[in-house]
């Protein structure tokens, strides 16, 4: 597991578009942001 369900729900609600915004989500620490941030933002971008 990379992120807890609560973190994933918050990402879905907030729909961050930048690494800074994603980093403000509770549960997204520096290491997870560095490792997975770009992938998460790219996936969110495909959702429109």
Secondary structure, DSSP 8 states (H G I E B T S, - for coil): --S-HHHHHHHHHH---SHHHHHTSTT--HHHHHHHHHHHHHHHHHT-
